[in-house]
Amino acid sequence: MALEKYMAIAGLALSIFFVAEIITLFNFMINPADNDSFGFEAAPKLFQFISLSIAPATIMMGVSFHLSKRYGSRFNGMLIILSGIIVLIGMIYAYAMIDDLKPSLVDSSVEMVPIIFMCVSIPIIIIGVRLLKTRPRKPKKNYLEDGYSF
């Protein structure tokens, strides 16, 4: 496989990783430990998850798109579309979980992260569709050169 395919696979894996982290964090925030004095804050964890998973995933998918945009790649396009769909569905599920979270742990970052990444996943899907529709370019023929080299 070429480099762009490996990068698309890595982007898919990191997207799955991000959704799993957010859902796990929100599950913890639904029923945290009984001791409220441990000082849990969700914002630093969310920023950590963003910087460790979805930011590199977006970069990987962007580089994969850039490397294969000239000739098109159905495989890369499908992986990028799948990554966007996974993030979209995961963030819709996470946003639905916000009502069940313990109110003292909910802040603006907890409410905004699912919305932001729902909006980010739509351009990712569009980029993947654009990659699916790209057809390979035919090389230009040089009619003046006869192909003989002396």
Secondary structure, DSSP 8 states (H G I E B T S, - for coil): --HHHHHHHHHHHHHHHHHHHHHHHHHHHHS--S-GGG---HHHHHHHHIIIIIHHHHHHHHHHHHHHTTT--HHHHHHHHHHHHHHHHHHHHHHHHGGGS-GGG--HHHHHHHHHHHHHHHHHHHHHHHHHH---------SS--S---
